[in-house]
Amino acid sequence: MKPIPQTSSLDSTLALLREGYAFISNRCDELGTDIFQSRLMLRSVVCMRGEQAARLFYDANDVTRVGSMPWTALRLLQDKDSVQQLDGPAHLRRKAMFIDITMDDAAVASLVERFRQHWLAHFGRRDGDYDLREAANLILTKASADWMGIPLRWRDDDVKLARQLGQIIDCTGWPGPAAWLALASRRRIERWLITIVTALRDGSLEVPQGCALRQIGLDHRDADGERLSAEVAAVELLNLLRPIAAISRWIVFLALALARNPQWLERFRQGHDDEIEAFIEEVRRLYPFFPFVGARLTRSHDWRGYSLPEGSWLLLDLYGTTHDPRLFPSPMNFSAERKLTWRERDFRFIPHGGGRPEASHRCPGEKITVEIMTETVKVLCGPPPFRIMPASAEIPLSAIPASPVPAIRVAPCSSA
């Protein structure tokens, strides 16, 4: 077996903080490899990139997500006992519930229509320009809560809820006081969701058949035949609310791509809707969302001549893989002509992971993401169209999660 290349530093945590999304690929390029060993937070880690590495993470039986994330990131993004922290039949059974909720054509269309209606209501209230991420986060929060079946009378303040969801997403990168405040927000949301689930089960709250609240809180049975506890049901409900709100980041990148590529903006204004998805998928490839994903090996594994022992902590470079020139020529150039699609379920185009979501840890939310982004193109391009600014915004890769600086703002052209 070949020795795994190693970084020269005793610990690379500070380098990761400096370089952010580019950290793994920078080391791979320096070492001339797709795999290297380092230390992060004084823990040994094996970092990997590329199509074959993605197959290990999403198409092998030798990996688990348990123990693969810092505890603050775990608590903020998933929490204990969530679907991502399960393996084998238990994971597949819980995952099937999420696939039923998030990939059903009629259900997704219903969510998109709610998104559209809340968008029109939000931007029709007054003139002026808006911070797009803040507006999209609120619109998505309202749309997802409606769609999930959470009655308005059980939502004290959608603006506050949206702010808390945004805080959870913004603070997942690193531990510290901001993360602790975000954890407190998450706990408050979970307690609120527990009261909703309890009311649903004792009959004091009635919701429509088939809505996500009912499916998760009342109807679902795990692989052991048992209903989810109220606490776990709340975790899984939040694991719908939070990722849908996080689409606001994709919306910001989408708007920036339109501003930087005005020829596409004009094409969509002229009605070329059949080209929207290719544009969206190139946005998801090019712009930074998740930097990497973690896993642990449940047994020893030989990978391309390297021996990986049981228990190894692994990081897969999502951003580096979607920017690998061997997979995507001229990867820093925006090119919707690549005609990428999440439907191929390959291990190259992996902004949400690779493989089949029903059989692996690939996120099942891509259909919702793409459809929401499709509707966003339509409403941004009008009529009436929106003015997007500034096209010159930069995206610092050192910040996780990344956002344009300065913030992207939009204004209906009628008010510009």
N, C-alpha and C positions, 0 to 999 in steps of 0.2 A: 504493500500500500504506500501511496505517496504521502509525505508529510503535508499538512495543511499550512499554507503560507500564513505568516503572522506579522502583525504590525510591530513596529519597533518600540512604541511607547508602552509604558507600564499600564496605563489606563487611558482610554480614548473618550471619556465622557465629555471633557471640555471641547475636544475636536468635534464631537457630535453636536454640541450646543452651538458651536461657531458655524458649522457647515450645514446642519439640518438635513434637508432632503438629499443633498449631494454627498453626504458622508460615505455611504457604502460604496457608491460607484467611484468616488475619488480614490478610495483605497484599492478597489479592484483594478482600476486603471494604473495606479502606481505600481502594484505588485504583478500586473499582467495575468490576472486570474479572475474567476467568477466566484471564488470562495476564499475567505481568510478568517483567521482567528484573532480575537482581540479581547479587551476587557472593558466592560461598561459598568459603572457603579461598583467596581472592584469584582464583578462577576464575569467569568469566562463566557464568551459568546462566539458563535460561528455565524458570520454574515455571508449571504449568498445573493446572487442575482441571476436572471435569465430564465429561459423557457424550461430547462430541465430542473432548475431549482423550484420553480413554481409547481411542477409536477410532483415533487417531493412533498410540498406543503399542502397540495389540494387533491392529489390522486394517489396517495399512499396510506397504508394502514399503520404506519410506524410513528405517526405524530399526534400530538394532543395540544390543544390551546391552554390547558390547565398549567398554571405556573409559568406562563410565557410572557406576562406583562407585569410592569411595576404595579404595586398595589393601588396607587392613586389612579393610574390609567384604567386598571381593571374596574375599580369601583365607579369611575365616572362613565366609562364607555359601555360596560356590560353588567357588572355586578355579579356576585356569587350566585350560583345555581341557575344562571341564564342559559339560553340555548347554546351559546358559544363555549360554555364551560362544560358541556356534556360531550360524550363520545359514544361510538357504537350505536346500538339500537335506541338508546335513550335520546341521543342527539338526533337521529333520523326521524324519530317519532315527533319530537318537538319541532324539528325543522319543517316537517310536512305541514304542520299547522301554519307556520309563517308563509310557506309557499302558497297554501290555499288562500291566505289573506292578501298577499302582495302580488300574486301573479295571475289572478283571475281577471279576465278581460273586462267584465262588467264592473268589478270592484275598482279596478284602476281607473276606468273611465269616469266612475262616480267621484273618485278623489280629484281627478283632473278638473272636472266641472266645478267642484267646490273651490278649487284653487283659482280658477278663472273668475268665478263670481266674487270671491274675496279680493282678488287683484283689482277688478273693475271698481268695486266699492271703495277700496283703499285709495286708489289714484284718482277717483272721481270726486273726492271730498273737498279738495282745495287745490289752488294753483301752487307753483313753486317747484323746486327740485327736492329730491329725496335721497337719503343714504340707502342705496339699493339693498345692501345686505340686511340692514335693520328692517326695512320694509318687507323684504321677502321672508325673513325669519318670522315676522308676525303673521303674514298672510299664510304661510305654510303651517304655523301653529294652529291658527283658527281652522284652516281647511282640514288638517289631520284630526283634530279633536272632533269636529263635526262628523267626519267620515267614520271615525272609530266608534261613534255612537255615544260620546260623552255629552250629555245634555247641557245646554247653555246655563241652566240654573245651577248646575254643579260646578261651573267655572267662575270663580269670583272675579278674576282679572286676567284676561288673555294677554294683555301687554306684559304683565308681570311674569306670566308663565313663559312667554316667548323670551323674555330677558333671561330667565333662569335656564332655559334650554340652551340659549346662546352661550351663557356662562359655562355650562357644562362642557360644551364643545370646545370653546376657546381655551380652556384650562387643562386639557388632557395631555399636553406636551410634557410638562415637568412638575415635580412636586414643589410645594411651597405654599405660602399663605393664600395665594389666589386659588390654588387647587383645593385647599381646605374650605374656602368659602363656597367653591363650586360643589364640593361634596355635601356641604350643609344644604345647598339648594336642591341637590338630588334627593336628599333624605326628605325634605319637605314635600317634594313632588310625589315621592313614593308613598308617604303617609296619606296624602290626598287620594292617590289612586287606590290605596287599601280601603279607605272609607267607601269609595265608589264600588269596588268589588264586593265588599261586605253588604252594601245596600242592594246590589244586584242579587246576591244570594239569599237575602232574607225577604225579598219580594217588595221592598220599599222603592226600588228603582226598576222600571221596565224599559227595555231597549229593543230595537227592531231585531228580528231574526237575521242571522248572517253577518251582523256587524262585528268588527274586531273585538269590541269590548265583550260582547256576548261569547264569541268563540273562545277567547282567552280566559275570561273570568268565570264562565259557567259551563260551556259545552265540552271543552277539550279534556281528554284523558291522556295521561302520559303512558309510556310503555308498560308501567306497572299497573295500569288500569285506574290509577288514582287521579282525581282532580288536582290541579295546581293549588298549593297553599295560597292564601290571599296575598302573602308577602311576595311569593314568586310570580304570581299573576301580575302584581303591580310592577315588578321588575320588567316583565315581558311587555306590558303595555307601554312602559317608558321606552323600551327598546324598539317600539314603533314611533312614538312621538319624537324622540331625539333624532333618529336618522332622517326622518322626513324633514324636520326643521333644518338639519344640516345640508339639505339640498340647496339652501340659500347660498352656500359657498359656490356650488356649481353655477348657480344663476349669476353670481357676480363675475365669475370667470367667463361665462357665456357672453355676458354683456360686454366685457372687455374685448373678447375676440371679435364681436361684431364691430366695436369701435375701431379696432386695429385693422379690420378687413372690410372696409366699407363696400367693396364690390359684392360681398355676400349679403350685407344689409340691404343693398338695393335689389338683389335677386329675390330675397324673401319678401320685400315690399311689392314686388311684381307678381308674387303668387307661386313661386317655385317650391311649394311645400314638400315635394317628393325628394328634395335635396337636404331637408332639415336634419334628418337623422345622421347622415354622414358628417355634417358640420358639427353636430353635438358630440359625436363619438371622438372626433379629433380634438375637441375641447377637453373631453375627459382623458384623452391620452396625454395631451401636451401640458395641461395646467396641474399644479400640485394639489393633491387631496390627501390621501393617506400616504405617508412616506415609506412605511414598511410594516410588516406584520410578523408577530412572533409565534413560535411553536416550541415544543419539547419532544424529543424522541422517546418513544415508549420502549424501544429496543434498538440494539445496535444496527447500523445501516451503512452499507457501502455505496458511496455516491461518486461516480466518475473516477474511481480509483482512490478515493479518500475514505478513510474509516471514521465514521461518526459514532461515538459510543452512546449507549443508552443514557438518557437524562440530559443529553446535550441541549443547551439553549440555542435556538436558531432564530435569525432574523432574515426575512425575505425582502429584498429591495424592490418594492412595487414601483416607485418612481423611477429608479434606475432601469428596470426592465422595460418600462414603456418609453424610455429614452435611449435604449440601446441601439446604436446605428446598425448593428448586425441584423436587428429585427425590424427597425424602422429607419430607413435611409433619411439622412438630413433630419434627425429627430427634433432639433430645436426649431425647425420651420413648421409653420401651420400649413397643413395640406389636407383639406377635406376630401381630396381625390383619392386618399388611401381607402376610403369606403369601408371603414372598420364597423364592426357590429358586435354587441355583447352576445348576440344569439349564437355565434359560432362556438362559444364556450371553449376556447382554446387556452393555451398557457403563455401566450405572448401579450395579448391585450388584456391586462389584468388590473385596471383601476379598482375593481371590486373583487378581485381574486380570480382564480381560474377553475376550469372544469365544470361539472354539473352541480348546481346548487342543491338538488335533491339528494345527492350522494356525497357531498363534501361540506367543508366550511365556507364555501363561496357564498357571499352575501346574496340573498334572494331579492334584494330591493332594487336591482338594476332596471327592471321594467318600469317601476314607479319613477325612478330617477330620470330615465330617458323620456318618458311621457310628460312629466312635469316640465322638463327642459324644452321639449317640443312646443308645449303650450306657451312657455315663456318667450320663445322666438316669435310666435304669432302675435302675442300681445305687445312685445317691444317694437315689432315692425309695423304694427298698426293694421287698420286705421283706428285712431290717429297714432302715428309713430312716436317713439320717444327719442329724445336727445340723450346721448350717453357720454359722460365725461368723467375724468380725462382719459383719452386714448393713450396718453404718455405714462400712465401709472406703471410703477414697477412692482415686482413680486419678489420680496426678499425670501430666499430659500432657507435662511437661517431660522426663521420663525415657524414653529410647528404648533397648530396648523397655519398655513400660509394665507395671506390676504393681500390684495393690491394696496399700495401706498402711493398717493393718497387714496382714500376710499372712493369707490365708484358711486357716482350720483346719476340719477336719471330725472328727466322732466318731460312730461307730455309736450309735444311740439306746440300745441295750442297755447301753452303757458310759457314757452321759452322766450 
